[in-house]
Amino acid sequence: MNSEEINLPHVMAFYRYGQALVSNNIDTLDALFWHDERTVHLGAGENLYSIEQIRAFRRCRAGTHAAQ
């Protein structure tokens, strides 16, 4: 769909996620993921299956900046 009204929230979430990722803003990253055991995050070096695994992974990286 080529509708700014429909696409704008998704584009804004995309940039919000990117900024949170490079600044390791755990609260924002957590807010942007579906809070469910069926949530899957496939990464370059890790595959995480559930919101709890994703949260644990983010907490372990709390002291680093993951510029990508």
C-alpha positions as CSV (number, residue, x, y, z in Angstrom):
1,M,0.0,0.0,0.0
2,N,1.2,3.4,-0.8
3,S,-0.6,5.4,1.8
4,E,1.2,7.8,4.1
5,E,-1.5,7.4,6.7
6,I,-1.0,3.6,6.8
7,N,2.8,3.5,6.3
8,L,3.9,6.4,8.6
9,P,3.4,4.5,11.9
10,H,5.4,1.6,10.6
11,V,8.2,3.8,9.3
12,M,8.3,5.6,12.6
13,A,8.5,2.3,14.5
14,F,11.3,1.2,12.1
15,Y,13.4,4.2,12.9
16,R,12.5,4.1,16.6
17,Y,13.7,0.4,16.7
18,G,17.0,1.3,14.8
19,Q,17.8,4.1,17.3
20,A,17.0,1.9,20.3
21,L,19.2,-0.8,18.8
22,V,22.3,1.3,18.4
23,S,21.8,3.0,21.8
24,N,20.9,-0.3,23.5
25,N,17.7,1.3,24.9
26,I,16.3,-1.8,26.5
27,D,13.0,-0.3,27.6
28,T,12.2,0.8,24.0
29,L,13.4,-2.5,22.5
30,D,11.2,-4.3,25.0
31,A,8.2,-2.1,24.1
32,L,8.6,-2.8,20.4
33,F,8.6,-6.6,20.7
34,W,5.4,-8.6,21.1
35,H,5.2,-9.8,24.7
36,D,4.5,-13.4,24.0
37,E,6.1,-16.8,24.3
38,R,5.8,-17.1,20.5
39,T,7.9,-14.1,19.8
40,V,11.0,-15.1,17.7
41,H,14.1,-13.0,17.1
42,L,16.6,-14.3,14.6
43,G,20.0,-12.6,14.9
44,A,23.4,-12.9,13.4
45,G,24.8,-14.9,16.2
46,E,21.7,-16.0,18.2
47,N,18.2,-17.3,17.7
48,L,15.8,-16.4,20.5
49,Y,12.5,-18.1,21.0
50,S,10.2,-16.2,23.4
51,I,10.0,-12.7,24.8
52,E,11.8,-13.9,28.0
53,Q,14.8,-15.1,26.0
54,I,14.9,-11.8,24.1
55,R,14.7,-9.9,27.3
56,A,17.5,-11.9,28.9
57,F,19.7,-11.4,25.8
58,R,19.1,-7.6,26.0
59,R,19.9,-7.5,29.7
60,C,23.2,-9.3,29.1
61,R,24.1,-6.7,26.5
62,A,23.1,-3.7,28.7
63,G,26.7,-2.4,28.9
64,T,27.4,-2.5,25.2
65,H,26.4,-0.5,22.2
66,A,25.4,-2.6,19.2
67,A,26.0,-0.2,16.3
68,Q,24.8,-1.9,13.1
